[in-house]
Amino acid sequence: MSNIKNKASANLSQIGLNQGPGSRPGEIAKVRSKNVKETIRRIWSYLKVQRLHLLIVFISTILSTCFTLLSPYLIGKTIDNYIVVQQFDGVLKMGGILFIVYVSGALFTWIQQFFAASLSQHTVRDMRQDLFEKYQGLPIKFFDKSTHGDLMSRTTNDIANVSNTLNQTVVQLISSIFMLAGSVVMMLSLSIRMTLITIFIVPTVAYITKKITTYTKKYFSEQQSHLGSVNGFVQENITGLKVTKAFGREAVSLDEFRVINEKLRAVGVKAQSLSGSMGPIMNTMRNLSFVVIAVFGGIFAYHEIITIGIIVSFLNYSNQFSQPINQLANQYNLLQSAIAGAERVFEVLDQPSEENIEKKTDVDKKIKGEVNFDKVYFHYETDVAVLKNLSLHAKPGEMVALVGPTGAGKTTIINLLTRFYEIQSGKILIDGKDIRQMDKDYLRQQIGLVLQDAYVFSGTIMDNIRYGRLDATDQEVEEAAKLANAHSFIQKLPKGYETYITSDGSISQGQRQLLTIARAVLANPSILILDEATSSVDTRTERHIQEAMKSLMKGRTSFVIAHRLSTIQEADTILVLDNGEIIESGSHKELVIKNGFYQKLYENQLA
Ligand SMILES: Nc1ncnc2c1ncn2[C@@H]1O[C@H](COP(=O)(O)OP(=O)(O)OP(=O)(O)O)[C@@H](O)[C@H]1O
């Protein structure tokens, strides 16, 4: 495998670095989804794969609800039929039955929880897999438009939202609806008058409770927002601590922090003290509805319209009836947020993947490396032309240097040759064949990339070099490292080739570059692209890198993006680019004599 994929993969691997906007797990998003029906249909397409699990969840939910509904009825009957008439055998028998009912209810609840969890985890695993697969197949231009943080948030937070909902909300929604309908039916079968009273009093109390909690919620969201400011301030400050110290701004930062810290304290006190009183408030409200039911029940019992057992049953049912009422609104919001989350996932899944013609016919053939750009016109997403009918020709084995001011279009030429982007008009030919007619994987295998932002993956040095060709032996890896001048520094590492490195640290920039050169050596491509490092590496490492690049270029068509003209004087052709056009071309000597743009650049650098 060629290391051409580095750039794409590098983009993705950096995803984790910054958390962008997006919903957080558990947060109830205020976003309203766009096409609910379609989104639910697509979530369903993931769910229906596990029909059996679904069925089990459904049945166990109904059964556990039935058992829950049965117990108040049985308690009422126990009181009326056995306790009031002091039949203790019956009381014992009913106690036994109640025990079985409670245990069965708990058992089915457990079964329901277990299968719901399994269902949701299977579903989100499939979604994550699809999403990651999509990231691998998307064209680079897609990643220009979206921030890494946003994509990361879709893969983790949005999917977590979907998972939580499938796991909890859907089950609760089903059981809430059953509970609501079931308790009404059970109550009606006991007493119509009492049912009417319960149906009136419970929602009223639920409504008042909701009003009170909404009021306290305000302080909670204020607390969250102040907490966000404190976190942001601390993070920014630690990241920029060097600058703060260098400019002697410590005291100012401290004062600013004191202010926001104090704000957090003030709102924190309000939120926390209210949160403590929320439980008692809700209890009191529930007790109030008990009182109302008990008083009316007492009056009816006094007139012998109902029995004491029925009053007790109703007190229980009022509790069971109020739970779903309190939960339904919340569940609806959670469901909305999950649908919005799923929509963000599907949005990525619906992006068109890289176009490719799967033509494996020429796959085994090694190309010679003749490259032609024929009147290539190209622009990125914006309509500003970046390459304007550019033509160039590189013979097999030739070294072509690309020079020019920043933004001239050097990197763009490379992006087009690798088909990271597609041209709008003209042709790019390799060995006389239009690259659009080539299989992309095959094309990229022929091209080796050594980029200036040399990317390494988390893994051992050995693995990182072997990325260039997966079937290479340890011996071959070591030889490649030797050719790339990397062997000596690797040997000095504590565990040599088995040293574990990470994408964001461990080894220096120059050493990374040497590793990517070794990767390219191993891949043995016919065409080579070298983007010279601009970052300051020490002169010894720089010499190492240049020697390594030189030996790598032997016998391959090479495109070198040069920032220091001293390194490209041996190039067969130097192409001077400005503003998307080739304004001069020739060897170093020819261009110096010509006394044009290149000559000026060269003089500037010498100076
Ligand atoms: N992904 C992109 N999306 C939109 N515009 C881009 C993108 N990449 C580059 N450009 C624009 O295309 C033009 C050419 O950029 P390119 O990277 O090819 O220049 P360069 O010659 O390689 O510059 P440098 O020497 O700074 O690397 C610039 O104006 C740049 O802003």
The ligand as a MOL file (V3000), in Angstrom:
LIG
                    3D

  0  0  0     0  0            999 V3000
M  V30 BEGIN CTAB
M  V30 COUNTS 31 33 0 0 0
M  V30 BEGIN ATOM
M  V30 1 N -9.0010 22.9100 0.0380 0
M  V30 2 C -9.0470 24.1130 -0.5170 0
M  V30 3 N -10.2440 24.7230 -0.6610 0
M  V30 4 C -10.3080 25.9520 -1.2560 0
M  V30 5 N -9.2530 26.6300 -1.6870 0
M  V30 6 C -8.0380 26.0800 -1.5630 0
M  V30 7 C -7.8740 24.7920 -0.9690 0
M  V30 8 N -6.5700 24.4800 -0.9710 0
M  V30 9 C -5.9380 25.5150 -1.5440 0
M  V30 10 N -6.8030 26.4860 -1.9080 0
M  V30 11 C -6.4830 27.7380 -2.6010 0
M  V30 12 O -5.8940 27.4290 -3.8360 0
M  V30 13 C -4.7950 28.2740 -4.1140 0
M  V30 14 C -3.5470 27.4510 -4.3950 0
M  V30 15 O -3.1960 26.7550 -3.2000 0
M  V30 16 P -1.9870 25.7360 -3.1230 0
M  V30 17 O -2.0580 25.0840 -1.8140 0
M  V30 18 O -1.9750 24.8920 -4.3330 0
M  V30 19 O -0.7470 26.7450 -3.1570 0
M  V30 20 P 0.7920 26.4140 -2.9570 0
M  V30 21 O 1.4810 26.9880 -4.1490 0
M  V30 22 O 0.9940 24.9880 -2.6930 0
M  V30 23 O 1.1020 27.2970 -1.6740 0
M  V30 24 P 2.1410 27.0210 -0.4640 0
M  V30 25 O 3.5090 27.2640 -1.0150 0
M  V30 26 O 1.7760 28.0640 0.5280 0
M  V30 27 O 1.9090 25.6500 0.0210 0
M  V30 28 C -4.6740 29.2080 -2.9110 0
M  V30 29 O -5.2770 30.4320 -3.2590 0
M  V30 30 C -5.4470 28.5270 -1.8380 0
M  V30 31 O -6.0610 29.4790 -1.0030 0
M  V30 END ATOM
M  V30 BEGIN BOND
M  V30 1 1 1 2
M  V30 2 1 2 3
M  V30 3 2 2 7
M  V30 4 2 3 4
M  V30 5 1 4 5
M  V30 6 2 5 6
M  V30 7 1 6 7
M  V30 8 1 6 10
M  V30 9 1 7 8
M  V30 10 2 8 9
M  V30 11 1 9 10
M  V30 12 1 10 11
M  V30 13 1 11 12
M  V30 14 1 11 30
M  V30 15 1 12 13
M  V30 16 1 13 14
M  V30 17 1 13 28
M  V30 18 1 14 15
M  V30 19 1 15 16
M  V30 20 2 16 17
M  V30 21 1 16 18
M  V30 22 1 16 19
M  V30 23 1 19 20
M  V30 24 2 20 21
M  V30 25 1 20 22
M  V30 26 1 20 23
M  V30 27 1 23 24
M  V30 28 2 24 25
M  V30 29 1 24 26
M  V30 30 1 24 27
M  V30 31 1 28 29
M  V30 32 1 28 30
M  V30 33 1 30 31
M  V30 END BOND
M  V30 END CTAB
M  END
